Amino acid sequence: AGLNVSNIKGQSNPMLDKNTKICPICFRTFSSAYNLEVHYKTIHLDIRDFECSVCHRRFERRGIRDDHYTATHLKQCNYQCPFCDYRTGWKKDVRRHIRKHHAQI
């Protein structure tokens, strides 16, 4: 039988911590069975359980959906660079900004 969310347990590897789980498809490692299950559902099965109430776009995680709603539909910029006045609606954009503009700090 094929892999599915109910029977995926991940592989173990004696070279890794005994609690580390390994995705049997892409071999990415996870610290828990739950994290492996979320990865498997969202990456390999492309299951997206969280829908934007405005545009109906679907997301794999609630937090990403919430950031999308806030930044896209409310036009709020809740993330700020700790080193300057740069603001954005996306956490990843702040990280990229810091690497590009404040790498020396």
Phi and psi restraints in degrees (range 20) as a CNS / XPLOR table:
assign (resid 1 and name C) (resid 2 and name N)
       (resid 2 and name CA) (resid 2 and name C) 1.0 -76.2 20.0 2
assign (resid 2 and name N) (resid 2 and name CA)
       (resid 2 and name C) (resid 3 and name N) 1.0 173.3 20.0 2
assign (resid 2 and name C) (resid 3 and name N)
       (resid 3 and name CA) (resid 3 and name C) 1.0 -76.8 20.0 2
assign (resid 3 and name N) (resid 3 and name CA)
       (resid 3 and name C) (resid 4 and name N) 1.0 142.3 20.0 2
assign (resid 3 and name C) (resid 4 and name N)
       (resid 4 and name CA) (resid 4 and name C) 1.0 -148.6 20.0 2
assign (resid 4 and name N) (resid 4 and name CA)
       (resid 4 and name C) (resid 5 and name N) 1.0 172.6 20.0 2
assign (resid 4 and name C) (resid 5 and name N)
       (resid 5 and name CA) (resid 5 and name C) 1.0 -62.0 20.0 2
assign (resid 5 and name N) (resid 5 and name CA)
       (resid 5 and name C) (resid 6 and name N) 1.0 -34.7 20.0 2
assign (resid 5 and name C) (resid 6 and name N)
       (resid 6 and name CA) (resid 6 and name C) 1.0 -73.2 20.0 2
assign (resid 6 and name N) (resid 6 and name CA)
       (resid 6 and name C) (resid 7 and name N) 1.0 -24.8 20.0 2
assign (resid 6 and name C) (resid 7 and name N)
       (resid 7 and name CA) (resid 7 and name C) 1.0 -112.6 20.0 2
assign (resid 7 and name N) (resid 7 and name CA)
       (resid 7 and name C) (resid 8 and name N) 1.0 3.2 20.0 2
assign (resid 7 and name C) (resid 8 and name N)
       (resid 8 and name CA) (resid 8 and name C) 1.0 -78.1 20.0 2
assign (resid 8 and name N) (resid 8 and name CA)
       (resid 8 and name C) (resid 9 and name N) 1.0 122.8 20.0 2
assign (resid 8 and name C) (resid 9 and name N)
       (resid 9 and name CA) (resid 9 and name C) 1.0 -121.5 20.0 2
assign (resid 9 and name N) (resid 9 and name CA)
       (resid 9 and name C) (resid 10 and name N) 1.0 -15.9 20.0 2
assign (resid 9 and name C) (resid 10 and name N)
       (resid 10 and name CA) (resid 10 and name C) 1.0 84.3 20.0 2
assign (resid 10 and name N) (resid 10 and name CA)
       (resid 10 and name C) (resid 11 and name N) 1.0 156.4 20.0 2
assign (resid 10 and name C) (resid 11 and name N)
       (resid 11 and name CA) (resid 11 and name C) 1.0 -90.7 20.0 2
assign (resid 11 and name N) (resid 11 and name CA)
       (resid 11 and name C) (resid 12 and name N) 1.0 160.1 20.0 2
assign (resid 11 and name C) (resid 12 and name N)
       (resid 12 and name CA) (resid 12 and name C) 1.0 -113.0 20.0 2
assign (resid 12 and name N) (resid 12 and name CA)
       (resid 12 and name C) (resid 13 and name N) 1.0 161.1 20.0 2
assign (resid 12 and name C) (resid 13 and name N)
       (resid 13 and name CA) (resid 13 and name C) 1.0 -141.6 20.0 2
assign (resid 13 and name N) (resid 13 and name CA)
       (resid 13 and name C) (resid 14 and name N) 1.0 122.2 20.0 2
assign (resid 13 and name C) (resid 14 and name N)
       (resid 14 and name CA) (resid 14 and name C) 1.0 -62.8 20.0 2
assign (resid 14 and name N) (resid 14 and name CA)
       (resid 14 and name C) (resid 15 and name N) 1.0 -15.2 20.0 2
assign (resid 14 and name C) (resid 15 and name N)
       (resid 15 and name CA) (resid 15 and name C) 1.0 -82.3 20.0 2
assign (resid 15 and name N) (resid 15 and name CA)
       (resid 15 and name C) (resid 16 and name N) 1.0 -13.2 20.0 2
assign (resid 15 and name C) (resid 16 and name N)
       (resid 16 and name CA) (resid 16 and name C) 1.0 -107.8 20.0 2
assign (resid 16 and name N) (resid 16 and name CA)
       (resid 16 and name C) (resid 17 and name N) 1.0 168.0 20.0 2
assign (resid 16 and name C) (resid 17 and name N)
       (resid 17 and name CA) (resid 17 and name C) 1.0 -52.4 20.0 2
assign (resid 17 and name N) (resid 17 and name CA)
       (resid 17 and name C) (resid 18 and name N) 1.0 142.5 20.0 2
assign (resid 17 and name C) (resid 18 and name N)
       (resid 18 and name CA) (resid 18 and name C) 1.0 -63.3 20.0 2
assign (resid 18 and name N) (resid 18 and name CA)
       (resid 18 and name C) (resid 19 and name N) 1.0 -21.2 20.0 2
assign (resid 18 and name C) (resid 19 and name N)
       (resid 19 and name CA) (resid 19 and name C) 1.0 -90.2 20.0 2
assign (resid 19 and name N) (resid 19 and name CA)
       (resid 19 and name C) (resid 20 and name N) 1.0 -8.1 20.0 2
assign (resid 19 and name C) (resid 20 and name N)
       (resid 20 and name CA) (resid 20 and name C) 1.0 -69.1 20.0 2
assign (resid 20 and name N) (resid 20 and name CA)
       (resid 20 and name C) (resid 21 and name N) 1.0 132.3 20.0 2
assign (resid 20 and name C) (resid 21 and name N)
       (resid 21 and name CA) (resid 21 and name C) 1.0 -108.5 20.0 2
assign (resid 21 and name N) (resid 21 and name CA)
       (resid 21 and name C) (resid 22 and name N) 1.0 144.0 20.0 2
assign (resid 21 and name C) (resid 22 and name N)
       (resid 22 and name CA) (resid 22 and name C) 1.0 -120.7 20.0 2
assign (resid 22 and name N) (resid 22 and name CA)
       (resid 22 and name C) (resid 23 and name N) 1.0 129.7 20.0 2
assign (resid 22 and name C) (resid 23 and name N)
       (resid 23 and name CA) (resid 23 and name C) 1.0 -65.5 20.0 2
assign (resid 23 and name N) (resid 23 and name CA)
       (resid 23 and name C) (resid 24 and name N) 1.0 127.1 20.0 2
assign (resid 23 and name C) (resid 24 and name N)
       (resid 24 and name CA) (resid 24 and name C) 1.0 -73.0 20.0 2
assign (resid 24 and name N) (resid 24 and name CA)
       (resid 24 and name C) (resid 25 and name N) 1.0 -8.3 20.0 2
assign (resid 24 and name C) (resid 25 and name N)
       (resid 25 and name CA) (resid 25 and name C) 1.0 -96.7 20.0 2
assign (resid 25 and name N) (resid 25 and name CA)
       (resid 25 and name C) (resid 26 and name N) 1.0 -51.2 20.0 2
assign (resid 25 and name C) (resid 26 and name N)
       (resid 26 and name CA) (resid 26 and name C) 1.0 -112.1 20.0 2
assign (resid 26 and name N) (resid 26 and name CA)
       (resid 26 and name C) (resid 27 and name N) 1.0 -5.6 20.0 2
assign (resid 26 and name C) (resid 27 and name N)
       (resid 27 and name CA) (resid 27 and name C) 1.0 69.3 20.0 2
assign (resid 27 and name N) (resid 27 and name CA)
       (resid 27 and name C) (resid 28 and name N) 1.0 15.4 20.0 2
assign (resid 27 and name C) (resid 28 and name N)
       (resid 28 and name CA) (resid 28 and name C) 1.0 -68.3 20.0 2
assign (resid 28 and name N) (resid 28 and name CA)
       (resid 28 and name C) (resid 29 and name N) 1.0 145.6 20.0 2
assign (resid 28 and name C) (resid 29 and name N)
       (resid 29 and name CA) (resid 29 and name C) 1.0 -101.2 20.0 2
assign (resid 29 and name N) (resid 29 and name CA)
       (resid 29 and name C) (resid 30 and name N) 1.0 150.1 20.0 2
assign (resid 29 and name C) (resid 30 and name N)
       (resid 30 and name CA) (resid 30 and name C) 1.0 -138.0 20.0 2
assign (resid 30 and name N) (resid 30 and name CA)
       (resid 30 and name C) (resid 31 and name N) 1.0 150.1 20.0 2
assign (resid 30 and name C) (resid 31 and name N)
       (resid 31 and name CA) (resid 31 and name C) 1.0 -82.7 20.0 2
assign (resid 31 and name N) (resid 31 and name CA)
       (resid 31 and name C) (resid 32 and name N) 1.0 -10.3 20.0 2
assign (resid 31 and name C) (resid 32 and name N)
       (resid 32 and name CA) (resid 32 and name C) 1.0 -151.7 20.0 2
assign (resid 32 and name N) (resid 32 and name CA)
       (resid 32 and name C) (resid 33 and name N) 1.0 160.0 20.0 2
assign (resid 32 and name C) (resid 33 and name N)
       (resid 33 and name CA) (resid 33 and name C) 1.0 -64.4 20.0 2
assign (resid 33 and name N) (resid 33 and name CA)
       (resid 33 and name C) (resid 34 and name N) 1.0 -34.1 20.0 2
assign (resid 33 and name C) (resid 34 and name N)
       (resid 34 and name CA) (resid 34 and name C) 1.0 -62.6 20.0 2
assign (resid 34 and name N) (resid 34 and name CA)
       (resid 34 and name C) (resid 35 and name N) 1.0 -47.3 20.0 2
assign (resid 34 and name C) (resid 35 and name N)
       (resid 35 and name CA) (resid 35 and name C) 1.0 -62.5 20.0 2
assign (resid 35 and name N) (resid 35 and name CA)
       (resid 35 and name C) (resid 36 and name N) 1.0 -37.8 20.0 2
assign (resid 35 and name C) (resid 36 and name N)
       (resid 36 and name CA) (resid 36 and name C) 1.0 -63.1 20.0 2
assign (resid 36 and name N) (resid 36 and name CA)
       (resid 36 and name C) (resid 37 and name N) 1.0 -43.8 20.0 2
assign (resid 36 and name C) (resid 37 and name N)
       (resid 37 and name CA) (resid 37 and name C) 1.0 -62.6 20.0 2
assign (resid 37 and name N) (resid 37 and name CA)
       (resid 37 and name C) (resid 38 and name N) 1.0 -43.5 20.0 2
assign (resid 37 and name C) (resid 38 and name N)
       (resid 38 and name CA) (resid 38 and name C) 1.0 -61.6 20.0 2
assign (resid 38 and name N) (resid 38 and name CA)
       (resid 38 and name C) (resid 39 and name N) 1.0 -45.5 20.0 2
assign (resid 38 and name C) (resid 39 and name N)
       (resid 39 and name CA) (resid 39 and name C) 1.0 -57.8 20.0 2
assign (resid 39 and name N) (resid 39 and name CA)
       (resid 39 and name C) (resid 40 and name N) 1.0 -50.2 20.0 2
assign (resid 39 and name C) (resid 40 and name N)
       (resid 40 and name CA) (resid 40 and name C) 1.0 -60.0 20.0 2
assign (resid 40 and name N) (resid 40 and name CA)
       (resid 40 and name C) (resid 41 and name N) 1.0 -45.6 20.0 2
assign (resid 40 and name C) (resid 41 and name N)
       (resid 41 and name CA) (resid 41 and name C) 1.0 -63.9 20.0 2
assign (resid 41 and name N) (resid 41 and name CA)
       (resid 41 and name C) (resid 42 and name N) 1.0 -44.0 20.0 2
assign (resid 41 and name C) (resid 42 and name N)
       (resid 42 and name CA) (resid 42 and name C) 1.0 -83.7 20.0 2
assign (resid 42 and name N) (resid 42 and name CA)
       (resid 42 and name C) (resid 43 and name N) 1.0 -35.3 20.0 2
assign (resid 42 and name C) (resid 43 and name N)
       (resid 43 and name CA) (resid 43 and name C) 1.0 -90.2 20.0 2
assign (resid 43 and name N) (resid 43 and name CA)
       (resid 43 and name C) (resid 44 and name N) 1.0 -51.0 20.0 2
assign (resid 43 and name C) (resid 44 and name N)
       (resid 44 and name CA) (resid 44 and name C) 1.0 -89.8 20.0 2
assign (resid 44 and name N) (resid 44 and name CA)
       (resid 44 and name C) (resid 45 and name N) 1.0 -28.9 20.0 2
assign (resid 44 and name C) (resid 45 and name N)
       (resid 45 and name CA) (resid 45 and name C) 1.0 -102.4 20.0 2
assign (resid 45 and name N) (resid 45 and name CA)
       (resid 45 and name C) (resid 46 and name N) 1.0 -9.8 20.0 2
assign (resid 45 and name C) (resid 46 and name N)
       (resid 46 and name CA) (resid 46 and name C) 1.0 54.4 20.0 2
assign (resid 46 and name N) (resid 46 and name CA)
       (resid 46 and name C) (resid 47 and name N) 1.0 42.0 20.0 2
assign (resid 46 and name C) (resid 47 and name N)
       (resid 47 and name CA) (resid 47 and name C) 1.0 -87.1 20.0 2
assign (resid 47 and name N) (resid 47 and name CA)
       (resid 47 and name C) (resid 48 and name N) 1.0 126.3 20.0 2
assign (resid 47 and name C) (resid 48 and name N)
       (resid 48 and name CA) (resid 48 and name C) 1.0 -127.7 20.0 2
assign (resid 48 and name N) (resid 48 and name CA)
       (resid 48 and name C) (resid 49 and name N) 1.0 102.0 20.0 2
assign (resid 48 and name C) (resid 49 and name N)
       (resid 49 and name CA) (resid 49 and name C) 1.0 -87.3 20.0 2
assign (resid 49 and name N) (resid 49 and name CA)
       (resid 49 and name C) (resid 50 and name N) 1.0 -9.4 20.0 2
assign (resid 49 and name C) (resid 50 and name N)
       (resid 50 and name CA) (resid 50 and name C) 1.0 -113.2 20.0 2
assign (resid 50 and name N) (resid 50 and name CA)
       (resid 50 and name C) (resid 51 and name N) 1.0 115.4 20.0 2
assign (resid 50 and name C) (resid 51 and name N)
       (resid 51 and name CA) (resid 51 and name C) 1.0 -107.4 20.0 2
assign (resid 51 and name N) (resid 51 and name CA)
       (resid 51 and name C) (resid 52 and name N) 1.0 137.1 20.0 2
assign (resid 51 and name C) (resid 52 and name N)
       (resid 52 and name CA) (resid 52 and name C) 1.0 -70.1 20.0 2
assign (resid 52 and name N) (resid 52 and name CA)
       (resid 52 and name C) (resid 53 and name N) 1.0 131.0 20.0 2
assign (resid 52 and name C) (resid 53 and name N)
       (resid 53 and name CA) (resid 53 and name C) 1.0 -74.1 20.0 2
assign (resid 53 and name N) (resid 53 and name CA)
       (resid 53 and name C) (resid 54 and name N) 1.0 -14.2 20.0 2
assign (resid 53 and name C) (resid 54 and name N)
       (resid 54 and name CA) (resid 54 and name C) 1.0 -94.4 20.0 2
assign (resid 54 and name N) (resid 54 and name CA)
       (resid 54 and name C) (resid 55 and name N) 1.0 -56.4 20.0 2
assign (resid 54 and name C) (resid 55 and name N)
       (resid 55 and name CA) (resid 55 and name C) 1.0 -105.2 20.0 2
assign (resid 55 and name N) (resid 55 and name CA)
       (resid 55 and name C) (resid 56 and name N) 1.0 -5.9 20.0 2
assign (resid 55 and name C) (resid 56 and name N)
       (resid 56 and name CA) (resid 56 and name C) 1.0 68.0 20.0 2
assign (resid 56 and name N) (resid 56 and name CA)
       (resid 56 and name C) (resid 57 and name N) 1.0 14.2 20.0 2
assign (resid 56 and name C) (resid 57 and name N)
       (resid 57 and name CA) (resid 57 and name C) 1.0 -66.4 20.0 2
assign (resid 57 and name N) (resid 57 and name CA)
       (resid 57 and name C) (resid 58 and name N) 1.0 144.8 20.0 2
assign (resid 57 and name C) (resid 58 and name N)
       (resid 58 and name CA) (resid 58 and name C) 1.0 -108.7 20.0 2
assign (resid 58 and name N) (resid 58 and name CA)
       (resid 58 and name C) (resid 59 and name N) 1.0 146.1 20.0 2
assign (resid 58 and name C) (resid 59 and name N)
       (resid 59 and name CA) (resid 59 and name C) 1.0 -131.7 20.0 2
assign (resid 59 and name N) (resid 59 and name CA)
       (resid 59 and name C) (resid 60 and name N) 1.0 154.4 20.0 2
assign (resid 59 and name C) (resid 60 and name N)
       (resid 60 and name CA) (resid 60 and name C) 1.0 -81.2 20.0 2
assign (resid 60 and name N) (resid 60 and name CA)
       (resid 60 and name C) (resid 61 and name N) 1.0 -19.6 20.0 2
assign (resid 60 and name C) (resid 61 and name N)
       (resid 61 and name CA) (resid 61 and name C) 1.0 -135.3 20.0 2
assign (resid 61 and name N) (resid 61 and name CA)
       (resid 61 and name C) (resid 62 and name N) 1.0 146.4 20.0 2
assign (resid 61 and name C) (resid 62 and name N)
       (resid 62 and name CA) (resid 62 and name C) 1.0 -60.3 20.0 2
assign (resid 62 and name N) (resid 62 and name CA)
       (resid 62 and name C) (resid 63 and name N) 1.0 -43.2 20.0 2
assign (resid 62 and name C) (resid 63 and name N)
       (resid 63 and name CA) (resid 63 and name C) 1.0 -62.4 20.0 2
assign (resid 63 and name N) (resid 63 and name CA)
       (resid 63 and name C) (resid 64 and name N) 1.0 -37.8 20.0 2
assign (resid 63 and name C) (resid 64 and name N)
       (resid 64 and name CA) (resid 64 and name C) 1.0 -67.8 20.0 2
assign (resid 64 and name N) (resid 64 and name CA)
       (resid 64 and name C) (resid 65 and name N) 1.0 -41.9 20.0 2
assign (resid 64 and name C) (resid 65 and name N)
       (resid 65 and name CA) (resid 65 and name C) 1.0 -60.7 20.0 2
assign (resid 65 and name N) (resid 65 and name CA)
       (resid 65 and name C) (resid 66 and name N) 1.0 -43.5 20.0 2
assign (resid 65 and name C) (resid 66 and name N)
       (resid 66 and name CA) (resid 66 and name C) 1.0 -65.1 20.0 2
assign (resid 66 and name N) (resid 66 and name CA)
       (resid 66 and name C) (resid 67 and name N) 1.0 -41.7 20.0 2
assign (resid 66 and name C) (resid 67 and name N)
       (resid 67 and name CA) (resid 67 and name C) 1.0 -63.2 20.0 2
assign (resid 67 and name N) (resid 67 and name CA)
       (resid 67 and name C) (resid 68 and name N) 1.0 -41.8 20.0 2
assign (resid 67 and name C) (resid 68 and name N)
       (resid 68 and name CA) (resid 68 and name C) 1.0 -57.7 20.0 2
assign (resid 68 and name N) (resid 68 and name CA)
       (resid 68 and name C) (resid 69 and name N) 1.0 -49.5 20.0 2
assign (resid 68 and name C) (resid 69 and name N)
       (resid 69 and name CA) (resid 69 and name C) 1.0 -59.7 20.0 2
assign (resid 69 and name N) (resid 69 and name CA)
       (resid 69 and name C) (resid 70 and name N) 1.0 -47.7 20.0 2
assign (resid 69 and name C) (resid 70 and name N)
       (resid 70 and name CA) (resid 70 and name C) 1.0 -65.0 20.0 2
assign (resid 70 and name N) (resid 70 and name CA)
       (resid 70 and name C) (resid 71 and name N) 1.0 -47.2 20.0 2
assign (resid 70 and name C) (resid 71 and name N)
       (resid 71 and name CA) (resid 71 and name C) 1.0 -75.1 20.0 2
assign (resid 71 and name N) (resid 71 and name CA)
       (resid 71 and name C) (resid 72 and name N) 1.0 -41.7 20.0 2
assign (resid 71 and name C) (resid 72 and name N)
       (resid 72 and name CA) (resid 72 and name C) 1.0 -84.2 20.0 2
assign (resid 72 and name N) (resid 72 and name CA)
       (resid 72 and name C) (resid 73 and name N) 1.0 -46.5 20.0 2
assign (resid 72 and name C) (resid 73 and name N)
       (resid 73 and name CA) (resid 73 and name C) 1.0 -96.0 20.0 2
assign (resid 73 and name N) (resid 73 and name CA)
       (resid 73 and name C) (resid 74 and name N) 1.0 -33.3 20.0 2
assign (resid 73 and name C) (resid 74 and name N)
       (resid 74 and name CA) (resid 74 and name C) 1.0 -94.8 20.0 2
assign (resid 74 and name N) (resid 74 and name CA)
       (resid 74 and name C) (resid 75 and name N) 1.0 -10.7 20.0 2
assign (resid 74 and name C) (resid 75 and name N)
       (resid 75 and name CA) (resid 75 and name C) 1.0 57.0 20.0 2
assign (resid 75 and name N) (resid 75 and name CA)
       (resid 75 and name C) (resid 76 and name N) 1.0 35.3 20.0 2
assign (resid 75 and name C) (resid 76 and name N)
       (resid 76 and name CA) (resid 76 and name C) 1.0 -94.7 20.0 2
assign (resid 76 and name N) (resid 76 and name CA)
       (resid 76 and name C) (resid 77 and name N) 1.0 145.4 20.0 2
assign (resid 76 and name C) (resid 77 and name N)
       (resid 77 and name CA) (resid 77 and name C) 1.0 -115.5 20.0 2
assign (resid 77 and name N) (resid 77 and name CA)
       (resid 77 and name C) (resid 78 and name N) 1.0 86.7 20.0 2
assign (resid 77 and name C) (resid 78 and name N)
       (resid 78 and name CA) (resid 78 and name C) 1.0 -87.2 20.0 2
assign (resid 78 and name N) (resid 78 and name CA)
       (resid 78 and name C) (resid 79 and name N) 1.0 -6.5 20.0 2
assign (resid 78 and name C) (resid 79 and name N)
       (resid 79 and name CA) (resid 79 and name C) 1.0 -110.8 20.0 2
assign (resid 79 and name N) (resid 79 and name CA)
       (resid 79 and name C) (resid 80 and name N) 1.0 128.9 20.0 2
assign (resid 79 and name C) (resid 80 and name N)
       (resid 80 and name CA) (resid 80 and name C) 1.0 -126.0 20.0 2
assign (resid 80 and name N) (resid 80 and name CA)
       (resid 80 and name C) (resid 81 and name N) 1.0 142.7 20.0 2
assign (resid 80 and name C) (resid 81 and name N)
       (resid 81 and name CA) (resid 81 and name C) 1.0 -66.1 20.0 2
assign (resid 81 and name N) (resid 81 and name CA)
       (resid 81 and name C) (resid 82 and name N) 1.0 133.3 20.0 2
assign (resid 81 and name C) (resid 82 and name N)
       (resid 82 and name CA) (resid 82 and name C) 1.0 -74.9 20.0 2
assign (resid 82 and name N) (resid 82 and name CA)
       (resid 82 and name C) (resid 83 and name N) 1.0 -7.0 20.0 2
assign (resid 82 and name C) (resid 83 and name N)
       (resid 83 and name CA) (resid 83 and name C) 1.0 -108.7 20.0 2
assign (resid 83 and name N) (resid 83 and name CA)
       (resid 83 and name C) (resid 84 and name N) 1.0 -13.9 20.0 2
assign (resid 83 and name C) (resid 84 and name N)
       (resid 84 and name CA) (resid 84 and name C) 1.0 -154.8 20.0 2
assign (resid 84 and name N) (resid 84 and name CA)
       (resid 84 and name C) (resid 85 and name N) 1.0 -169.6 20.0 2
assign (resid 84 and name C) (resid 85 and name N)
       (resid 85 and name CA) (resid 85 and name C) 1.0 -88.0 20.0 2
assign (resid 85 and name N) (resid 85 and name CA)
       (resid 85 and name C) (resid 86 and name N) 1.0 5.0 20.0 2
assign (resid 85 and name C) (resid 86 and name N)
       (resid 86 and name CA) (resid 86 and name C) 1.0 -60.9 20.0 2
assign (resid 86 and name N) (resid 86 and name CA)
       (resid 86 and name C) (resid 87 and name N) 1.0 130.9 20.0 2
assign (resid 86 and name C) (resid 87 and name N)
       (resid 87 and name CA) (resid 87 and name C) 1.0 -132.1 20.0 2
assign (resid 87 and name N) (resid 87 and name CA)
       (resid 87 and name C) (resid 88 and name N) 1.0 149.5 20.0 2
assign (resid 87 and name C) (resid 88 and name N)
       (resid 88 and name CA) (resid 88 and name C) 1.0 -155.2 20.0 2
assign (resid 88 and name N) (resid 88 and name CA)
       (resid 88 and name C) (resid 89 and name N) 1.0 167.7 20.0 2
assign (resid 88 and name C) (resid 89 and name N)
       (resid 89 and name CA) (resid 89 and name C) 1.0 -90.3 20.0 2
assign (resid 89 and name N) (resid 89 and name CA)
       (resid 89 and name C) (resid 90 and name N) 1.0 -1.7 20.0 2
assign (resid 89 and name C) (resid 90 and name N)
       (resid 90 and name CA) (resid 90 and name C) 1.0 -126.1 20.0 2
assign (resid 90 and name N) (resid 90 and name CA)
       (resid 90 and name C) (resid 91 and name N) 1.0 126.1 20.0 2
assign (resid 90 and name C) (resid 91 and name N)
       (resid 91 and name CA) (resid 91 and name C) 1.0 -59.0 20.0 2
assign (resid 91 and name N) (resid 91 and name CA)
       (resid 91 and name C) (resid 92 and name N) 1.0 -40.9 20.0 2
assign (resid 91 and name C) (resid 92 and name N)
       (resid 92 and name CA) (resid 92 and name C) 1.0 -62.5 20.0 2
assign (resid 92 and name N) (resid 92 and name CA)
       (resid 92 and name C) (resid 93 and name N) 1.0 -31.7 20.0 2
assign (resid 92 and name C) (resid 93 and name N)
       (resid 93 and name CA) (resid 93 and name C) 1.0 -68.7 20.0 2
assign (resid 93 and name N) (resid 93 and name CA)
       (resid 93 and name C) (resid 94 and name N) 1.0 -33.9 20.0 2
assign (resid 93 and name C) (resid 94 and name N)
       (resid 94 and name CA) (resid 94 and name C) 1.0 -66.8 20.0 2
assign (resid 94 and name N) (resid 94 and name CA)
       (resid 94 and name C) (resid 95 and name N) 1.0 -43.9 20.0 2
assign (resid 94 and name C) (resid 95 and name N)
       (resid 95 and name CA) (resid 95 and name C) 1.0 -60.0 20.0 2
assign (resid 95 and name N) (resid 95 and name CA)
       (resid 95 and name C) (resid 96 and name N) 1.0 -43.8 20.0 2
assign (resid 95 and name C) (resid 96 and name N)
       (resid 96 and name CA) (resid 96 and name C) 1.0 -64.5 20.0 2
assign (resid 96 and name N) (resid 96 and name CA)
       (resid 96 and name C) (resid 97 and name N) 1.0 -42.3 20.0 2
assign (resid 96 and name C) (resid 97 and name N)
       (resid 97 and name CA) (resid 97 and name C) 1.0 -59.2 20.0 2
assign (resid 97 and name N) (resid 97 and name CA)
       (resid 97 and name C) (resid 98 and name N) 1.0 -46.3 20.0 2
assign (resid 97 and name C) (resid 98 and name N)
       (resid 98 and name CA) (resid 98 and name C) 1.0 -63.1 20.0 2
assign (resid 98 and name N) (resid 98 and name CA)
       (resid 98 and name C) (resid 99 and name N) 1.0 -44.0 20.0 2
assign (resid 98 and name C) (resid 99 and name N)
       (resid 99 and name CA) (resid 99 and name C) 1.0 -61.1 20.0 2
assign (resid 99 and name N) (resid 99 and name CA)
       (resid 99 and name C) (resid 100 and name N) 1.0 -38.8 20.0 2
assign (resid 99 and name C) (resid 100 and name N)
       (resid 100 and name CA) (resid 100 and name C) 1.0 -78.8 20.0 2
assign (resid 100 and name N) (resid 100 and name CA)
       (resid 100 and name C) (resid 101 and name N) 1.0 -42.0 20.0 2
assign (resid 100 and name C) (resid 101 and name N)
       (resid 101 and name CA) (resid 101 and name C) 1.0 -105.1 20.0 2
assign (resid 101 and name N) (resid 101 and name CA)
       (resid 101 and name C) (resid 102 and name N) 1.0 -18.8 20.0 2
assign (resid 101 and name C) (resid 102 and name N)
       (resid 102 and name CA) (resid 102 and name C) 1.0 -129.2 20.0 2
assign (resid 102 and name N) (resid 102 and name CA)
       (resid 102 and name C) (resid 103 and name N) 1.0 27.7 20.0 2
assign (resid 102 and name C) (resid 103 and name N)
       (resid 103 and name CA) (resid 103 and name C) 1.0 -59.0 20.0 2
assign (resid 103 and name N) (resid 103 and name CA)
       (resid 103 and name C) (resid 104 and name N) 1.0 -28.0 20.0 2
assign (resid 103 and name C) (resid 104 and name N)
       (resid 104 and name CA) (resid 104 and name C) 1.0 -77.2 20.0 2
assign (resid 104 and name N) (resid 104 and name CA)
       (resid 104 and name C) (resid 105 and name N) 1.0 -12.8 20.0 2
